Amino acid sequence: MQRWAHIKNGVCENVSIWDGDTSRWSPPADVEMVAAPDHIGVGWLYDGDEWAAPPIVDPPDVVDLPVEE
């Protein structure tokens, strides 16, 4: 069995272990199954040839709310 990335619109939406047998299961028409190295996970980008880490997103600012007494 091998690790497969579920690629939709160039983004990895899921990673699964699959034997590649499409007679037993086939991905949805809009999902491409790509053999995935161990470091690939949800959010990684795939352009058809190369993988790229997902963009780093800054966390939202923390807002201090007043505490009711």
C-alpha positions, 0 to 999 in steps of 0.5 A: 500500500502507498500514501496518496494525496487527494489533489483538488484544484492544486491543493492536497485535501486529504492523504490516504493509504490506498492500493491504487486499485480503481476497480475497488474504489475510484476518487471523485472526478474532480480529484487527482490521486498522486503518490505522496512522499511522507512529508506531504499533508493536507494543505500542500500545493501540487502543480502537476510536477512539484510539491510546495509547502502551504503558505504561512498564515499569520494568526489573527490578533488576540482581542482582550474582552472585558470580564463581567464581574 
